[in-house]
Amino acid sequence: YVQPVTPQTESSGTWQDKDASSMALIMMEDFVKEQLKAPATADFQPGYQATVHRIRGQKYQIKSWVDAQNGFGAKIRNHFIGEVEQTSKGDWQLNALTFSRS
């Protein structure tokens, strides 16, 4: 006898319990784009290379970089570190964001 495998449903855990590292990275990229002079030119570090650290609960620290045009049209790489937090199902807030050029 083989027991059927049932997919996990949303009810198998609350949003507070789930590791939302991938979504945290997506949300951080959105927050970073809001700070850029030319957000449409943004090319982010590939997600698998970015550092996403779950601090506690639904707080995440992200270290990554973005290439984007500055006010003069030159593409510049900016490294950033920041913290995002999921405050309710589907809602995220930016707690901190710092840029540095390298």
C-alpha positions as CSV (number, residue, x, y, z in Angstrom):
1,Y,0.0,0.0,0.0
2,V,1.3,3.4,-1.0
3,Q,0.1,6.4,1.0
4,P,-0.9,9.2,-1.3
5,V,1.1,12.4,-1.0
6,T,-1.1,15.4,-0.3
7,P,0.3,18.9,-1.1
8,Q,0.7,21.2,1.7
9,T,-2.0,23.8,1.9
10,E,-2.0,27.3,3.3
11,S,-3.7,26.0,6.4
12,S,-0.6,23.8,7.3
13,G,1.1,26.8,8.8
14,T,0.6,30.5,9.2
15,W,2.4,33.2,7.2
16,Q,4.3,34.0,10.4
17,D,5.9,30.5,10.4
18,K,6.9,30.2,6.8
19,D,10.4,31.1,5.5
20,A,9.7,33.9,3.1
21,S,13.3,34.5,2.1
22,S,12.5,34.6,-1.7
23,M,9.7,37.1,-1.3
24,A,11.8,39.2,1.1
25,L,14.4,39.5,-1.7
26,I,11.7,40.5,-4.3
27,M,10.3,43.1,-1.9
28,M,13.8,44.5,-1.2
29,E,14.4,44.9,-4.9
30,D,11.2,46.8,-5.2
31,F,12.2,49.1,-2.3
32,V,15.6,49.6,-3.9
33,K,14.0,50.5,-7.3
34,E,12.1,53.3,-5.5
35,Q,15.4,54.9,-4.6
36,L,17.0,54.8,-8.1
37,K,17.1,57.7,-10.5
38,A,16.3,55.3,-13.4
39,P,14.6,52.2,-11.9
40,A,13.8,50.8,-15.4
41,T,17.5,50.3,-16.0
42,A,18.0,48.2,-12.8
43,D,19.8,44.9,-13.1
44,F,20.1,43.1,-9.8
45,Q,22.6,40.5,-8.7
46,P,21.1,37.1,-9.5
47,G,18.9,36.0,-6.6
48,Y,20.9,32.8,-5.9
49,Q,24.0,34.9,-5.3
50,A,22.3,37.5,-3.0
51,T,22.6,37.0,0.7
52,V,19.3,36.7,2.5
53,H,19.4,36.1,6.2
54,R,16.2,35.5,8.3
55,I,16.8,37.4,11.5
56,R,13.8,36.3,13.5
57,G,10.1,35.9,12.8
58,Q,9.5,37.6,9.4
59,K,12.5,40.0,9.5
60,Y,15.1,39.5,6.8
61,Q,18.4,41.1,6.1
62,I,19.5,41.3,2.4
63,K,22.9,42.0,1.0
64,S,23.1,42.4,-2.8
65,W,23.9,44.9,-5.6
66,V,22.2,46.6,-8.4
67,D,23.5,48.1,-11.6
68,A,21.5,51.1,-12.7
69,Q,21.9,54.3,-14.6
70,N,22.7,57.4,-12.6
71,G,21.6,60.9,-13.4
72,F,24.2,61.2,-16.1
73,G,23.2,58.0,-17.9
74,A,26.2,56.0,-16.7
75,K,25.5,52.5,-15.4
76,I,26.8,52.3,-11.8
77,R,27.0,49.3,-9.5
78,N,25.7,50.0,-6.0
79,H,25.9,47.5,-3.2
80,F,23.2,47.6,-0.6
81,I,22.2,46.1,2.7
82,G,18.8,46.4,4.1
83,E,16.1,44.9,6.3
84,V,12.6,44.1,5.3
85,E,9.8,42.7,7.4
86,Q,6.5,41.0,6.6
87,T,4.0,42.8,8.8
88,S,0.9,40.8,7.7
89,K,0.0,38.4,5.0
90,G,1.0,40.1,1.8
91,D,2.3,43.3,3.5
92,W,5.9,44.2,3.7
93,Q,7.8,47.2,5.1
94,L,11.3,48.5,4.7
95,N,13.1,48.9,8.0
96,A,16.5,49.9,6.8
97,L,18.4,50.4,3.5
98,T,22.0,51.6,3.0
99,F,23.9,51.9,-0.3
100,S,27.6,51.9,-1.0
101,R,29.5,52.1,-4.2
102,S,32.3,49.8,-5.0
